[in-house]
Amino acid sequence: MLRTVANFDRIGEENAFAVLARANALIAQGRDIINLGIGQPDFRTPEHIAEAAIKAIRDGHHGYTAANGILPLREAVAADLHKRFGARVTPDEVMIMPGGKPTMFMSILMFGEPGAEIMYPDPGFPIYRSMIEYTGAKPIPIPVREENGFAFSAEETLGLVTPATRLIIVNSPANPTGGVTPKAEVDKLVAGLEKCPDVAIMSDEIYDHMVYDGEQHVCLLNYPSIRDRLILLNGWSKTYAMTGWRLGYAIFPGKLYDYARKLAVNLHSCVNAPTQYAGLAALLGPQDAVGKMVAEFDKRRKIVVEGLNRLPGVSCVMPKGAFYAFPNVKRTGWKAKALASSLLEDSGVALIGGPDFGILGEGYVRVSYANSTENILKALDRMGEFLASRKAA
């Protein structure tokens, strides 16, 4: 009988893909399914970006590149961060990645081992905990609470730090809640971490363009006191509707950069060349498509929250960022995953149960409004009919 190492028994997954697969299977059976589960924009990648990839292929850019990415793209990332946030980043700190998850994988792998503790948001992106457990480190949830607008509390976060803490993961704007942590709270967190010089920070800022109601994204690159131990995760997937292109980037400090480069060499060699030229066109080209997409998400955000708050037993705070709402469904009497499963099977609405994002996700479901207004309204009608006619299982 084959024997694998024990850590593979600890690895988890992202249930949004399982829900997507089930939704697609039902569609193949002829069912009308509205998918508010998967976290990807329903917009096309802007044409000038796609054309840049096609041109790159025609120009012969179809071989290996450097493991850390082509220099023009790393320069463009550094320039973009300086333009938007005033952050001073050199191209030699930029690592081009095949999406956002490899940055999580590498960062957690660098600090996770038996005896270590790694802190992560709960509810939060499920791969954080999955990879922490894979390394043998102890996962320490950072509570993200509805009463705080799903922003993390600096005081509560710092109170969880112990001598065993090796890495803290933060995410704002946040998946799955849409929460945005205000600058005052980030300031407090950084001030507290100045007293913990051996703790690294990974800041997942993949939704940094998607903030609403006058909120401003707070980029952790702007805090010099933690720059020597800060890893930034970002990319093109959400901002430019490029989820399937698999293109992201990380900022790694000091010697961590060379560790990441070596991991890239061992893991994926390099990001495919035409995609990197597409990413270059995205950063250097017109940004009007980004503004239009975010404005449309803003409209849908208000529609989905208003509609959710009209449903029996459901309440929903207004998300400040990303393209997710995280409604409270406790008063419906349903357990969150059972509700999500029944809505998909019986009413043709795909959602993600809150427990798929952590222990504190029970009593909530994630609703992605990265779908058309027409489909969102239709899904809300179906959810209302379901909750009015079905008792909790």
C-alpha positions as CSV (number, residue, x, y, z in Angstrom):
1,M,0.0,0.0,0.0
2,L,1.3,3.5,-0.9
3,R,2.4,5.6,2.0
4,T,2.4,9.4,1.8
5,V,3.9,11.8,4.3
6,A,1.6,12.8,7.1
7,N,1.3,16.5,6.1
8,F,-0.7,15.6,3.0
9,D,-3.5,14.5,5.3
10,R,-3.6,18.0,6.8
11,I,-4.0,19.9,3.5
12,G,-7.4,21.5,2.8
13,E,-8.9,23.1,-0.3
14,E,-11.0,25.9,-1.5
15,N,-14.7,24.8,-1.5
16,A,-15.7,27.6,-3.9
17,F,-14.2,25.4,-6.6
18,A,-16.3,22.4,-5.5
19,V,-19.4,24.5,-5.6
20,L,-18.4,25.7,-9.0
21,A,-18.0,22.1,-10.2
22,R,-21.4,21.2,-8.8
23,A,-23.1,24.2,-10.3
24,N,-21.5,23.4,-13.7
25,A,-22.7,19.8,-13.4
26,L,-26.2,21.0,-12.8
27,I,-26.0,23.3,-15.8
28,A,-24.9,20.4,-17.9
29,Q,-28.1,18.6,-16.8
30,G,-30.1,21.5,-18.2
31,R,-30.7,23.4,-14.8
32,D,-30.8,27.2,-14.7
33,I,-28.1,28.0,-12.2
34,I,-27.1,31.5,-11.0
35,N,-23.6,31.5,-9.6
36,L,-23.0,33.9,-6.8
37,G,-20.3,31.7,-5.3
38,I,-17.2,32.0,-7.4
39,G,-15.0,35.1,-6.8
40,Q,-14.2,36.3,-10.3
41,P,-15.4,39.3,-12.2
42,D,-18.0,38.6,-14.9
43,F,-16.3,41.1,-17.2
44,R,-14.0,40.3,-20.1
45,T,-10.3,41.0,-19.9
46,P,-9.9,44.4,-21.6
47,E,-9.0,44.0,-25.3
48,H,-5.7,45.8,-25.2
49,I,-4.5,43.4,-22.6
50,A,-5.5,40.3,-24.6
51,E,-4.0,41.8,-27.7
52,A,-0.7,42.3,-25.9
53,A,-0.5,38.6,-25.2
54,I,-1.3,37.8,-28.8
55,K,1.4,40.2,-30.0
56,A,3.9,38.7,-27.6
57,I,3.3,35.2,-29.0
58,R,3.6,36.6,-32.6
59,D,6.8,38.4,-31.6
60,G,8.4,35.2,-30.4
61,H,8.0,35.6,-26.6
62,H,7.2,32.0,-25.9
63,G,10.3,30.7,-24.1
64,Y,11.5,30.8,-20.5
65,T,11.9,34.0,-18.7
66,A,13.8,34.8,-15.5
67,A,12.2,33.0,-12.5
68,N,11.3,36.3,-10.9
69,G,9.7,37.7,-14.1
70,I,10.7,40.0,-17.0
71,L,12.4,43.2,-15.9
72,P,9.9,45.6,-17.7
73,L,7.0,44.1,-15.8
74,R,8.8,44.3,-12.4
75,E,9.7,47.9,-13.2
76,A,6.0,48.6,-14.0
77,V,4.8,47.0,-10.8
78,A,7.3,49.2,-8.8
79,A,6.2,52.3,-10.6
80,D,2.5,51.5,-10.1
81,L,2.9,51.0,-6.4
82,H,4.8,54.3,-6.2
83,K,2.2,56.1,-8.3
84,R,-0.8,54.9,-6.3
85,F,0.6,54.7,-2.8
86,G,3.9,56.6,-2.8
87,A,5.6,53.4,-1.8
88,R,9.3,53.1,-2.8
89,V,9.8,49.6,-4.2
90,T,12.7,48.5,-6.4
91,P,12.2,46.0,-9.3
92,D,14.6,43.7,-7.4
93,E,11.9,43.3,-4.6
94,V,9.2,42.3,-7.1
95,M,8.5,38.7,-7.8
96,I,6.1,37.8,-10.6
97,M,3.9,34.9,-9.7
98,P,1.4,32.5,-11.4
99,G,-1.5,34.0,-9.4
100,G,-1.9,35.0,-5.7
101,K,-1.8,31.5,-4.1
102,P,1.9,30.9,-4.7
103,T,2.8,33.9,-2.6
104,M,0.7,32.4,0.2
105,F,2.3,29.0,-0.3
106,M,5.8,30.4,-0.3
107,S,5.3,32.7,2.6
108,I,3.7,30.1,4.9
109,L,6.3,27.5,3.9
110,M,9.1,29.9,4.9
111,F,7.8,30.3,8.4
112,G,5.6,27.3,9.1
113,E,7.0,24.3,11.0
114,P,6.0,22.2,14.0
115,G,6.2,24.4,17.1
116,A,5.6,27.6,15.2
117,E,2.3,29.6,15.2
118,I,0.9,31.5,12.2
119,M,-2.0,33.9,12.6
120,Y,-4.6,34.3,9.9
121,P,-8.1,36.0,9.5
122,D,-11.2,34.0,10.4
123,P,-13.4,34.2,8.5
124,G,-10.8,34.4,5.8
125,F,-9.5,32.9,2.6
126,P,-9.4,29.1,3.3
127,I,-5.9,28.5,1.7
128,Y,-4.3,30.4,4.6
129,R,-5.3,27.8,7.2
130,S,-4.8,24.9,4.8
131,M,-1.2,25.8,4.1
132,I,-0.5,26.6,7.8
133,E,-1.7,23.1,8.8
134,Y,0.2,21.5,5.9
135,T,3.5,22.9,7.3
136,G,2.8,21.5,10.7
137,A,2.5,25.0,12.3
138,K,-0.3,25.8,14.6
139,P,-3.0,28.0,13.0
140,I,-4.1,30.9,15.2
141,P,-7.4,32.5,14.0
142,I,-7.6,36.3,14.1
143,P,-11.3,37.0,14.7
144,V,-13.0,39.2,12.1
145,R,-16.3,40.3,13.6
146,E,-19.5,41.6,12.1
147,E,-19.8,44.3,14.8
148,N,-16.5,45.8,13.6
149,G,-17.7,45.9,10.0
150,F,-15.5,42.8,9.4
151,A,-12.4,44.8,10.0
152,F,-9.8,43.2,12.3
153,S,-9.1,44.7,15.7
154,A,-5.4,45.6,16.3
155,E,-5.8,45.1,20.0
156,E,-7.3,41.7,19.7
157,T,-4.7,40.7,17.0
158,L,-1.7,41.8,19.1
159,G,-3.2,40.0,22.1
160,L,-2.8,36.7,20.2
161,V,0.9,37.1,19.6
162,T,3.1,34.7,21.6
163,P,6.8,33.8,21.5
164,A,6.0,31.1,19.0
165,T,4.4,33.5,16.5
166,R,6.3,33.5,13.3
167,L,3.9,35.1,10.7
168,I,0.8,37.2,10.8
169,I,-1.5,37.2,7.7
170,V,-3.8,40.2,7.2
171,N,-6.2,40.8,4.3
172,S,-8.0,44.1,3.5
173,P,-10.2,44.6,1.5
174,A,-11.2,41.1,2.7
175,N,-12.4,37.9,1.2
176,P,-15.1,36.6,2.2
177,T,-16.5,39.5,4.1
178,G,-15.8,42.6,2.1
179,G,-14.4,44.2,5.2
180,V,-12.0,47.1,5.0
181,T,-9.8,47.8,8.0
182,P,-9.4,51.6,8.6
183,K,-6.0,53.3,8.8
184,A,-6.2,54.0,12.5
185,E,-6.5,50.3,13.2
186,V,-3.6,49.5,10.8
187,D,-1.5,52.1,12.5
188,K,-2.2,50.5,15.9
189,L,-1.3,47.1,14.6
190,V,2.0,48.3,13.1
191,A,2.9,50.2,16.3
192,G,2.3,47.0,18.3
193,L,4.4,44.9,15.8
194,E,7.3,47.2,16.3
195,K,7.7,45.6,19.6
196,C,7.7,42.1,18.0
197,P,10.7,42.3,15.6
198,D,10.8,38.5,15.0
199,V,7.3,38.4,13.6
200,A,6.8,38.6,9.8
201,I,3.7,40.0,8.1
202,M,2.0,38.9,4.9
203,S,-0.5,41.5,3.6
204,D,-2.9,40.2,1.0
205,E,-4.0,43.2,-0.9
206,I,-5.4,41.6,-4.0
207,Y,-8.6,43.7,-3.8
208,D,-6.8,47.0,-3.3
209,H,-8.6,48.8,-6.2
210,M,-12.1,47.8,-4.9
211,V,-13.0,50.1,-2.1
212,Y,-16.2,52.1,-1.8
213,D,-17.9,54.9,0.1
214,G,-14.9,57.1,0.1
215,E,-12.7,54.6,1.8
216,Q,-9.0,54.6,1.0
217,H,-6.9,51.4,0.7
218,V,-4.1,51.3,3.3
219,C,-1.0,49.7,1.8
220,L,1.3,48.2,4.4
221,L,4.3,49.1,2.2
222,N,4.0,52.6,3.6
223,Y,5.1,51.6,7.1
224,P,8.9,51.7,7.1
225,S,9.2,50.1,10.5
226,I,8.0,46.7,9.2
227,R,9.3,46.8,5.6
228,D,12.2,44.5,6.3
229,R,9.7,41.7,7.3
230,L,6.7,42.5,5.1
231,I,5.5,40.3,2.3
232,L,2.9,42.0,0.0
233,L,0.6,39.8,-2.1
234,N,-1.2,41.4,-5.1
235,G,-1.9,40.8,-8.8
236,W,-4.0,41.2,-11.8
237,S,-6.8,38.7,-11.4
238,K,-9.5,40.8,-9.8
239,T,-8.5,44.3,-10.9
240,Y,-8.3,43.5,-14.6
241,A,-10.7,40.5,-14.8
242,M,-7.7,38.2,-15.4
243,T,-8.5,35.3,-13.0
244,G,-7.7,32.6,-15.6
245,W,-4.5,34.2,-16.8
246,R,-2.9,33.2,-13.5
247,L,-0.8,36.3,-12.9
248,G,0.2,37.9,-9.6
249,Y,3.1,39.5,-7.9
250,A,4.7,39.6,-4.5
251,I,7.1,42.0,-2.8
252,F,9.6,40.1,-0.7
253,P,12.1,41.8,1.5
254,G,15.8,41.1,2.0
255,K,16.9,37.5,2.0
256,L,13.3,36.3,1.7
257,Y,13.4,37.4,-1.9
258,D,16.1,34.9,-2.8
259,Y,14.2,32.1,-0.9
260,A,11.2,32.9,-3.0
261,R,13.2,33.0,-6.2
262,K,14.6,29.5,-5.5
263,L,11.2,28.2,-4.6
264,A,10.0,29.6,-8.0
265,V,12.8,27.8,-9.8
266,N,11.9,24.5,-8.0
267,L,8.1,24.9,-8.4
268,H,7.1,26.6,-11.7
269,S,10.4,27.9,-13.4
270,C,8.7,31.1,-14.4
271,V,5.3,32.6,-15.3
272,N,4.4,32.1,-18.9
273,A,5.9,34.8,-21.1
274,P,2.8,36.1,-23.1
275,T,0.8,36.5,-19.8
276,Q,3.6,38.7,-18.4
277,Y,3.4,41.0,-21.5
278,A,-0.4,41.1,-21.0
279,G,0.3,42.2,-17.4
280,L,2.6,44.9,-18.6
281,A,-0.1,46.2,-21.0
282,A,-2.5,46.2,-18.1
283,L,-0.3,48.5,-15.9
284,L,0.9,50.8,-18.7
285,G,-2.3,51.0,-20.7
286,P,-5.6,52.9,-20.1
287,Q,-7.2,52.3,-16.7
288,D,-10.8,53.3,-17.7
289,A,-12.0,49.6,-17.7
290,V,-10.9,49.2,-14.1
291,G,-12.9,52.3,-13.1
292,K,-16.0,51.2,-14.9
293,M,-15.9,47.7,-13.4
294,V,-15.5,49.0,-9.9
295,A,-18.3,51.5,-10.4
296,E,-20.5,48.6,-11.6
297,F,-19.6,46.5,-8.5
298,D,-20.5,49.5,-6.3
299,K,-24.0,49.6,-7.9
300,R,-24.4,45.9,-7.4
301,R,-23.2,46.0,-3.9
302,K,-26.0,48.3,-2.9
303,I,-28.6,46.2,-4.7
304,V,-27.4,43.0,-3.2
305,V,-27.3,44.3,0.4
306,E,-30.7,46.0,0.1
307,G,-32.1,42.7,-1.3
308,L,-30.5,40.5,1.3
309,N,-31.9,42.7,4.1
310,R,-35.4,42.1,2.8
311,L,-35.1,38.4,3.0
312,P,-36.7,36.6,6.0
313,G,-34.2,36.0,8.8
314,V,-31.3,37.6,6.9
315,S,-29.3,40.7,7.8
316,C,-26.3,42.1,6.0
317,V,-23.9,44.9,6.8
318,M,-22.7,47.0,3.9
319,P,-19.3,45.7,2.7
320,K,-16.7,48.4,2.1
321,G,-14.5,46.6,-0.4
322,A,-13.9,43.6,-2.7
323,F,-17.1,42.2,-4.4
324,Y,-18.5,40.1,-1.6
325,A,-21.3,40.4,0.9
326,F,-21.4,38.3,4.0
327,P,-24.9,38.2,5.2
328,N,-25.9,36.9,8.7
329,V,-28.4,34.0,8.3
330,K,-28.6,32.8,11.9
331,R,-32.2,33.9,12.3
332,T,-33.3,31.7,9.4
333,G,-32.7,28.7,11.6
334,W,-30.5,27.1,8.9
335,K,-26.9,26.0,9.4
336,A,-24.9,28.0,6.8
337,K,-23.5,25.1,4.7
338,A,-26.9,23.3,4.7
339,L,-28.6,26.5,3.5
340,A,-26.0,27.0,0.7
341,S,-26.3,23.4,-0.5
342,S,-30.1,23.5,-0.5
343,L,-30.3,26.8,-2.3
344,L,-28.1,25.4,-5.0
345,E,-29.9,22.0,-5.4
346,D,-33.4,23.3,-5.0
347,S,-33.4,26.9,-6.2
348,G,-30.5,27.1,-8.5
349,V,-28.5,29.7,-6.6
350,A,-24.8,29.0,-5.8
351,L,-23.4,30.5,-2.6
352,I,-20.6,29.5,-0.3
353,G,-21.3,28.6,3.3
354,G,-19.5,30.7,5.9
355,P,-17.8,27.7,7.6
356,D,-15.8,27.2,4.5
357,F,-13.9,30.3,5.5
358,G,-13.3,29.4,9.1
359,I,-14.9,28.6,12.5
360,L,-16.4,32.0,12.9
361,G,-18.1,31.7,9.5
362,E,-20.9,29.7,10.9
363,G,-24.2,31.6,10.6
364,Y,-23.1,33.5,7.4
365,V,-22.9,32.8,3.7
366,R,-20.7,34.5,1.1
367,V,-22.5,36.2,-1.8
368,S,-20.4,37.3,-4.7
369,Y,-21.9,40.2,-6.6
370,A,-19.4,39.7,-9.5
371,N,-22.4,38.8,-11.6
372,S,-24.9,40.8,-13.6
373,T,-27.6,42.9,-11.9
374,E,-30.2,40.9,-13.7
375,N,-28.9,37.6,-12.3
376,I,-28.4,39.1,-8.8
377,L,-32.1,40.2,-8.7
378,K,-33.3,36.9,-10.0
379,A,-31.2,35.1,-7.3
380,L,-32.5,37.3,-4.6
381,D,-36.1,36.4,-5.7
382,R,-35.3,32.7,-5.6
383,M,-33.7,33.0,-2.2
384,G,-36.7,34.8,-0.9
385,E,-39.1,32.2,-2.2
386,F,-36.9,29.4,-0.7
387,L,-36.8,30.9,2.7
388,A,-40.5,31.7,2.8
389,S,-41.4,28.1,1.9
390,R,-38.7,25.9,3.4
391,K,-38.0,25.2,7.1
392,A,-34.5,24.7,8.3
393,A,-33.2,21.2,7.6
